[in-house]
């Protein structure tokens, strides 16, 4: 019973401890919520000023590295630039996915009452199709597509130039007071980015597969060449061995016999065989085969018998 209760307690405690660790990790890392489909990451910019320019450094959506956006003004004094949470400007006519950076609140001063000023945003994060959307909550339609000029600069830089009139529709305070408040942000088409990324990845897969196929074909040709070389070496070795064996059979090694010696051996063999044929009975018994001394003695006896045994004639 105690063992069963211990297993149940350990099982429940293990699940509870896992849930606590997961909740702590997700609370400590807000970006982890994105894995569950909730977009709560907010590119909070860090601003720094250098003379009459203000730079914003932030990590935009869909990127892992930071970018910089420089702000400047012409025809007015650039007083301040601050970030604005998109939730405060969210409306049905716009989609947050199209804004990959935070919205900005730009304050201008020393403007001629009723006059115009130009606000410039420069960054290598922009592209040639980037637009600047302006938010003015005092208007019936809060979002306005500004006629910002998109200029291409060296070093892959793009500059957005927005012309704002004091007290005009782009001025959020709506007053002709020599001060301008411009609220908005750069916008890029989410679907264009998504489809472009999918297009690149789609063809990238085929490029990778093509490279792998070429590598396999080249490696296969290399191994076939090695196999042919090995078979050729074996065939050559076999042919050389067969030729050597045939050569040895055709002319076995050794010292060639002199013709006179060959004649003497042939004569001795003839005499031996002729004597054995005439008197096979006198062939020495018990003599070791191939003993020249015993065979010579038997030959002498056979010759003597032919001379002195006249009774047979």
DRENDO-1510 file (C-alpha; in Angstrom, 1 decimal, always signed):
<recs>
REC; n; res; u; v; w
REC; 1; UNK; +0.0; +0.0; +0.0 .
REC; 2; UNK; +2.8; +2.4; +0.9 .
REC; 3; UNK; +4.6; +1.6; -2.4 .
REC; 4; UNK; +1.5; +2.3; -4.4 .
REC; 5; UNK; +0.9; +5.6; -2.6 .
REC; 6; UNK; +4.6; +6.5; -3.2 .
REC; 7; UNK; +4.3; +5.9; -6.9 .
REC; 8; UNK; +1.1; +7.9; -7.1 .
REC; 9; UNK; +2.7; +10.8; -5.2 .
REC; 10; UNK; +5.8; +10.7; -7.4 .
REC; 11; UNK; +3.7; +10.7; -10.6 .
REC; 12; UNK; +1.5; +13.7; -9.5 .
REC; 13; UNK; +4.5; +15.6; -8.0 .
REC; 14; UNK; +6.5; +15.0; -11.3 .
REC; 15; UNK; +3.7; +16.5; -13.4 .
REC; 16; UNK; +3.2; +19.4; -11.0 .
REC; 17; UNK; +7.0; +20.2; -11.0 .
REC; 18; UNK; +7.1; +20.0; -14.8 .
REC; 19; UNK; +4.2; +22.4; -15.1 .
REC; 20; UNK; +5.9; +24.8; -12.7 .
REC; 21; UNK; +9.2; +24.8; -14.7 .
REC; 22; UNK; +7.3; +25.3; -18.0 .
REC; 23; UNK; +5.3; +28.2; -16.6 .
REC; 24; UNK; +8.4; +29.8; -15.2 .
REC; 25; UNK; +10.3; +29.4; -18.4 .
REC; 26; UNK; +7.5; +30.9; -20.5 .
REC; 27; UNK; +7.0; +33.8; -18.1 .
REC; 28; UNK; +10.7; +34.5; -18.1 .
REC; 29; UNK; +11.0; +34.3; -21.9 .
REC; 30; UNK; +8.0; +36.1; -23.5 .
REC; 31; UNK; +9.2; +35.3; -27.0 .
REC; 32; UNK; +8.5; +31.6; -26.2 .
REC; 33; UNK; +4.8; +32.3; -26.3 .
REC; 34; UNK; +5.1; +32.8; -30.0 .
REC; 35; UNK; +5.5; +29.0; -30.3 .
REC; 36; UNK; +1.9; +28.7; -29.1 .
REC; 37; UNK; +0.7; +31.0; -31.9 .
REC; 38; UNK; +0.3; +34.2; -29.8 .
REC; 39; UNK; +2.3; +37.1; -31.2 .
REC; 40; UNK; +3.3; +39.2; -28.1 .
REC; 41; UNK; +6.8; +40.0; -29.1 .
REC; 42; UNK; +7.1; +43.8; -29.4 .
REC; 43; UNK; +10.2; +45.4; -31.1 .
REC; 44; UNK; +10.8; +48.1; -28.4 .
REC; 45; UNK; +13.3; +50.5; -29.9 .
REC; 46; UNK; +16.2; +52.1; -28.2 .
REC; 47; UNK; +16.8; +55.7; -29.1 .
REC; 48; UNK; +20.0; +57.7; -29.2 .
REC; 49; UNK; +20.7; +61.2; -30.4 .
REC; 50; UNK; +23.7; +62.5; -32.4 .
REC; 51; UNK; +23.3; +66.2; -33.2 .
REC; 52; UNK; +20.2; +66.9; -35.2 .
REC; 53; UNK; +19.7; +63.1; -35.9 .
REC; 54; UNK; +18.0; +60.5; -33.7 .
REC; 55; UNK; +18.7; +56.8; -34.2 .
REC; 56; UNK; +16.3; +54.0; -33.2 .
REC; 57; UNK; +17.8; +50.5; -32.7 .
REC; 58; UNK; +15.4; +47.6; -32.6 .
REC; 59; UNK; +14.9; +43.9; -33.6 .
REC; 60; UNK; +12.0; +43.9; -36.0 .
REC; 61; UNK; +9.6; +41.0; -36.4 .
REC; 62; UNK; +10.7; +38.1; -38.6 .
REC; 63; UNK; +14.4; +39.0; -37.9 .
REC; 64; UNK; +16.9; +37.9; -35.4 .
REC; 65; UNK; +19.4; +40.8; -35.7 .
REC; 66; UNK; +18.9; +44.4; -34.9 .
REC; 67; UNK; +18.4; +47.2; -37.3 .
REC; 68; UNK; +18.8; +51.0; -37.1 .
REC; 69; UNK; +16.5; +53.7; -38.4 .
REC; 70; UNK; +17.8; +57.3; -38.5 .
REC; 71; UNK; +15.4; +60.2; -38.2 .
REC; 72; UNK; +16.0; +63.7; -39.4 .
REC; 73; UNK; +13.9; +66.8; -40.3 .
REC; 74; UNK; +14.1; +69.6; -42.8 .
REC; 75; UNK; +12.2; +72.9; -42.4 .
REC; 76; UNK; +11.8; +72.2; -38.7 .
REC; 77; UNK; +13.6; +71.1; -35.6 .
REC; 78; UNK; +13.5; +67.4; -34.6 .
REC; 79; UNK; +12.6; +67.6; -31.0 .
REC; 80; UNK; +12.0; +63.9; -30.0 .
REC; 81; UNK; +11.1; +60.5; -31.3 .
REC; 82; UNK; +9.4; +57.8; -29.2 .
REC; 83; UNK; +8.0; +54.4; -29.7 .
REC; 84; UNK; +4.3; +53.6; -29.7 .
REC; 85; UNK; +2.6; +50.2; -29.0 .
REC; 86; UNK; +0.7; +49.0; -32.0 .
REC; 87; UNK; -2.2; +48.0; -29.8 .
REC; 88; UNK; -3.1; +51.6; -29.2 .
REC; 89; UNK; -3.4; +52.3; -32.9 .
REC; 90; UNK; -4.9; +48.9; -34.0 .
REC; 91; UNK; -7.8; +49.3; -36.4 .
REC; 92; UNK; -9.6; +46.8; -38.7 .
REC; 93; UNK; -8.3; +48.5; -41.8 .
REC; 94; UNK; -4.7; +47.6; -41.0 .
REC; 95; UNK; -2.9; +44.4; -40.0 .
REC; 96; UNK; -0.1; +44.3; -37.5 .
REC; 97; UNK; +1.8; +41.6; -39.6 .
REC; 98; UNK; +2.5; +44.3; -42.2 .
REC; 99; UNK; +4.3; +46.5; -39.6 .
REC; 100; UNK; +7.6; +44.7; -38.8 .
REC; 101; UNK; +8.8; +47.5; -36.6 .
REC; 102; UNK; +7.2; +49.7; -33.8 .
REC; 103; UNK; +5.2; +52.7; -34.6 .
REC; 104; UNK; +7.0; +56.1; -34.0 .
REC; 105; UNK; +5.8; +59.3; -32.5 .
REC; 106; UNK; +7.9; +62.2; -34.0 .
REC; 107; UNK; +7.7; +65.6; -32.5 .
REC; 108; UNK; +8.8; +68.7; -34.6 .
REC; 109; UNK; +9.2; +72.3; -33.5 .
REC; 110; UNK; +10.1; +75.7; -34.9 .
REC; 111; UNK; +7.7; +75.2; -37.8 .
REC; 112; UNK; +6.3; +78.1; -39.7 .
REC; 113; UNK; +2.6; +78.2; -38.6 .
REC; 114; UNK; +0.7; +76.5; -41.4 .
REC; 115; UNK; +4.0; +75.6; -43.1 .
REC; 116; UNK; +5.4; +72.3; -44.2 .
REC; 117; UNK; +8.3; +70.2; -42.9 .
REC; 118; UNK; +10.0; +67.1; -44.3 .
REC; 119; UNK; +10.7; +64.1; -42.0 .
REC; 120; UNK; +13.3; +61.5; -43.3 .
REC; 121; UNK; +13.6; +57.9; -42.1 .
REC; 122; UNK; +16.8; +56.2; -43.4 .
REC; 123; UNK; +17.6; +52.5; -42.9 .
REC; 124; UNK; +18.9; +49.5; -44.8 .
REC; 125; UNK; +16.0; +47.6; -43.4 .
REC; 126; UNK; +13.6; +49.3; -45.8 .
REC; 127; UNK; +13.1; +48.1; -49.4 .
REC; 128; UNK; +12.0; +49.9; -52.5 .
REC; 129; UNK; +8.3; +49.0; -51.9 .
REC; 130; UNK; +8.2; +50.2; -48.2 .
REC; 131; UNK; +5.5; +52.7; -47.5 .
REC; 132; UNK; +4.9; +55.0; -44.5 .
REC; 133; UNK; +1.5; +54.8; -42.9 .
REC; 134; UNK; +0.3; +57.7; -40.7 .
REC; 135; UNK; -2.0; +57.3; -37.7 .
REC; 136; UNK; -4.3; +60.2; -36.7 .
REC; 137; UNK; -7.0; +59.1; -34.3 .
REC; 138; UNK; -8.8; +62.5; -34.6 .
REC; 139; UNK; -9.8; +61.7; -38.2 .
REC; 140; UNK; -12.8; +59.5; -39.1 .
REC; 141; UNK; -10.4; +57.2; -40.9 .
REC; 142; UNK; -7.5; +57.0; -38.5 .
REC; 143; UNK; -5.0; +55.4; -40.9 .
REC; 144; UNK; -3.6; +57.4; -43.9 .
REC; 145; UNK; -1.2; +56.2; -46.6 .
REC; 146; UNK; +1.3; +59.1; -46.8 .
REC; 147; UNK; +2.8; +60.0; -50.2 .
REC; 148; UNK; +6.3; +59.4; -48.8 .
REC; 149; UNK; +9.0; +59.4; -51.3 .
REC; 150; UNK; +11.1; +56.2; -51.3 .
REC; 151; UNK; +14.7; +57.1; -52.3 .
REC; 152; UNK; +17.5; +54.7; -53.0 .
REC; 153; UNK; +20.9; +55.6; -51.4 .
REC; 154; UNK; +24.3; +54.0; -51.6 .
REC; 155; UNK; +25.2; +51.0; -49.4 .
REC; 156; UNK; +21.8; +49.5; -49.9 .
REC; 157; UNK; +20.1; +52.3; -47.9 .
REC; 158; UNK; +16.6; +53.5; -48.5 .
REC; 159; UNK; +15.2; +56.8; -47.4 .
REC; 160; UNK; +11.5; +57.6; -46.7 .
REC; 161; UNK; +10.7; +61.3; -46.9 .
REC; 162; UNK; +7.3; +62.3; -45.5 .
REC; 163; UNK; +6.0; +65.9; -46.1 .
REC; 164; UNK; +3.9; +67.1; -43.2 .
REC; 165; UNK; +1.8; +70.3; -43.0 .
REC; 166; UNK; +1.3; +72.0; -39.7 .
REC; 167; UNK; -2.4; +71.4; -38.8 .
REC; 168; UNK; -2.8; +69.1; -41.8 .
REC; 169; UNK; -4.3; +65.6; -41.8 .
REC; 170; UNK; -0.9; +64.1; -41.0 .
REC; 171; UNK; -0.4; +66.3; -38.0 .
REC; 172; UNK; -1.9; +64.4; -35.0 .
REC; 173; UNK; -2.5; +67.5; -32.8 .
REC; 174; UNK; -4.6; +69.1; -35.5 .
REC; 175; UNK; -3.5; +72.6; -34.6 .
REC; 176; UNK; -1.7; +75.3; -36.5 .
REC; 177; UNK; +0.7; +76.2; -33.7 .
REC; 178; UNK; +4.1; +75.8; -35.2 .
REC; 179; UNK; +4.5; +72.2; -33.8 .
REC; 180; UNK; +3.9; +69.0; -35.6 .
REC; 181; UNK; +3.2; +65.5; -34.1 .
REC; 182; UNK; +3.6; +62.7; -36.7 .
REC; 183; UNK; +2.6; +59.2; -35.7 .
REC; 184; UNK; +3.2; +56.3; -38.0 .
REC; 185; UNK; +5.5; +53.6; -39.1 .
REC; 186; UNK; +7.1; +51.9; -42.1 .
REC; 187; UNK; +4.9; +49.2; -43.7 .
REC; 188; UNK; +5.8; +46.2; -46.0 .
REC; 189; UNK; +3.4; +43.7; -47.4 .
REC; 190; UNK; +3.4; +40.6; -45.2 .
REC; 191; UNK; +2.2; +38.4; -48.1 .
REC; 192; UNK; +4.9; +39.7; -50.4 .
REC; 193; UNK; +7.5; +38.8; -47.8 .
REC; 194; UNK; +5.9; +35.5; -47.0 .
REC; 195; UNK; +5.5; +34.5; -50.7 .
REC; 196; UNK; +9.0; +35.7; -51.5 .
REC; 197; UNK; +10.4; +33.6; -48.6 .
REC; 198; UNK; +8.4; +30.5; -49.7 .
REC; 199; UNK; +9.5; +31.0; -53.3 .
REC; 200; UNK; +13.2; +31.2; -52.3 .
REC; 201; UNK; +12.8; +28.2; -50.0 .
REC; 202; UNK; +10.9; +26.2; -52.6 .
REC; 203; UNK; +13.6; +26.7; -55.3 .
REC; 204; UNK; +16.3; +26.4; -52.6 .
REC; 205; UNK; +15.2; +22.8; -51.9 .
REC; 206; UNK; +15.5; +21.9; -55.6 .
REC; 207; UNK; +18.9; +23.6; -55.7 .
REC; 208; UNK; +20.1; +21.6; -52.7 .
REC; 209; UNK; +18.7; +18.4; -54.1 .
REC; 210; UNK; +20.4; +19.1; -57.5 .
REC; 211; UNK; +23.7; +19.6; -55.8 .
REC; 212; UNK; +23.2; +16.3; -53.8 .
REC; 213; UNK; +22.3; +14.5; -57.0 .
REC; 214; UNK; +25.4; +15.8; -58.8 .
REC; 215; UNK; +27.5; +14.8; -55.9 .
REC; 216; UNK; +26.1; +11.3; -55.9 .
REC; 217; UNK; +26.6; +11.0; -59.7 .
REC; 218; UNK; +30.2; +12.1; -59.5 .
REC; 219; UNK; +30.9; +9.8; -56.5 .
REC; 220; UNK; +29.3; +6.9; -58.5 .
REC; 221; UNK; +31.4; +7.6; -61.5 .
REC; 222; UNK; +34.5; +7.7; -59.2 .
REC; 223; UNK; +33.7; +4.4; -57.6 .
REC; 224; UNK; +33.0; +2.8; -61.0 .
REC; 225; UNK; +36.4; +4.0; -62.2 .
REC; 226; UNK; +38.0; +2.5; -59.2 .
REC; 227; UNK; +36.2; -0.8; -59.8 .
REC; 228; UNK; +37.2; -0.9; -63.5 .
REC; 229; UNK; +40.8; -0.1; -62.5 .
REC; 230; UNK; +40.8; -3.0; -59.9 .
REC; 231; UNK; +39.3; -5.5; -62.4 .
REC; 232; UNK; +41.9; -4.4; -65.0 .
REC; 233; UNK; +44.7; -5.0; -62.6 .
REC; 234; UNK; +43.4; -8.4; -61.7 .
REC; 235; UNK; +43.0; -9.4; -65.3 .
REC; 236; UNK; +46.5; -8.2; -66.1 .
REC; 237; UNK; +47.9; -10.2; -63.2 .
REC; 238; UNK; +46.0; -13.3; -64.3 .
REC; 239; UNK; +47.2; -12.9; -67.9 .
REC; 240; UNK; +50.8; -12.4; -66.8 .
REC; 241; UNK; +50.6; -15.5; -64.6 .
REC; 242; UNK; +49.1; -17.7; -67.3 .
REC; 243; UNK; +51.7; -16.5; -69.7 .
REC; 244; UNK; +54.5; -17.3; -67.3 .
REC; 245; UNK; +53.0; -20.8; -66.6 .
REC; 246; UNK; +52.8; -21.5; -70.4 .
REC; 247; UNK; +56.3; -20.3; -70.8 .
REC; 248; UNK; +57.6; -22.5; -68.0 .
REC; 249; UNK; +55.7; -25.5; -69.6 .
REC; 250; UNK; +57.1; -24.7; -73.0 .
REC; 251; UNK; +60.7; -24.4; -71.8 .
REC; 252; UNK; +61.2; -25.8; -68.3 .
REC; 253; UNK; +64.2; -24.5; -66.6 .
REC; 254; UNK; +67.4; -26.5; -66.3 .
REC; 255; UNK; +70.7; -27.3; -67.9 .
REC; 256; UNK; +70.4; -28.6; -71.5 .
REC; 257; UNK; +72.2; -32.0; -72.1 .
REC; 258; UNK; +75.1; -32.1; -74.5 .
REC; 259; UNK; +74.3; -34.1; -77.7 .
REC; 260; UNK; +77.3; -36.5; -77.2 .
REC; 261; UNK; +76.2; -37.2; -73.6 .
REC; 262; UNK; +72.6; -37.8; -74.9 .
REC; 263; UNK; +74.0; -40.3; -77.5 .
REC; 264; UNK; +76.0; -42.2; -74.8 .
REC; 265; UNK; +73.0; -42.4; -72.5 .
REC; 266; UNK; +70.8; -43.7; -75.4 .
REC; 267; UNK; +73.4; -46.3; -76.2 .
REC; 268; UNK; +73.7; -47.5; -72.6 .
REC; 269; UNK; +69.9; -47.7; -72.4 .
REC; 270; UNK; +69.8; -49.7; -75.7 .
REC; 271; UNK; +72.4; -52.2; -74.4 .
REC; 272; UNK; +70.7; -52.6; -71.2 .
REC; 273; UNK; +67.3; -53.2; -72.7 .
REC; 274; UNK; +68.7; -55.5; -75.4 .
REC; 275; UNK; +70.5; -57.7; -72.8 .
REC; 276; UNK; +67.4; -57.9; -70.6 .
REC; 277; UNK; +65.3; -59.0; -73.6 .
REC; 278; UNK; +67.8; -61.8; -74.6 .
REC; 279; UNK; +68.2; -63.3; -71.1 .
REC; 280; UNK; +65.6; -62.1; -68.7 .
REC; 281; UNK; +66.4; -65.1; -66.4 .
REC; 282; UNK; +69.9; -63.8; -65.7 .
REC; 283; UNK; +68.6; -60.6; -64.6 .
REC; 284; UNK; +70.0; -60.2; -61.1 .
REC; 285; UNK; +67.4; -60.9; -58.4 .
REC; 286; UNK; +67.1; -58.8; -55.4 .
REC; 287; UNK; +69.2; -56.0; -57.0 .
REC; 288; UNK; +68.0; -52.6; -56.4 .
REC; 289; UNK; +66.4; -51.1; -59.5 .
REC; 290; UNK; +68.6; -48.6; -61.2 .
REC; 291; UNK; +71.9; -50.1; -59.8 .
REC; 292; UNK; +74.5; -49.7; -62.6 .
REC; 293; UNK; +77.0; -52.0; -61.0 .
REC; 294; UNK; +74.7; -55.0; -60.8 .
REC; 295; UNK; +73.3; -54.4; -64.2 .
REC; 296; UNK; +76.8; -54.2; -65.7 .
REC; 297; UNK; +77.7; -57.5; -64.1 .
REC; 298; UNK; +74.5; -59.1; -65.4 .
REC; 299; UNK; +75.3; -57.8; -68.9 .
REC; 300; UNK; +78.9; -59.2; -68.7 .
REC; 301; UNK; +77.6; -62.6; -67.7 .
REC; 302; UNK; +75.0; -62.6; -70.5 .
REC; 303; UNK; +77.7; -61.8; -73.1 .
REC; 304; UNK; +80.0; -64.6; -71.7 .
REC; 305; UNK; +77.2; -67.1; -72.0 .
REC; 306; UNK; +76.6; -66.2; -75.6 .
REC; 307; UNK; +80.3; -66.9; -76.3 .
REC; 308; UNK; +81.0; -70.0; -74.3 .
REC; 309; UNK; +77.6; -71.8; -74.2 .
REC; 310; UNK; +77.9; -73.6; -77.6 .
REC; 311; UNK; +75.6; -76.4; -76.7 .
REC; 312; UNK; +72.7; -74.2; -77.5 .
REC; 313; UNK; +73.9; -73.7; -81.1 .
</recs>
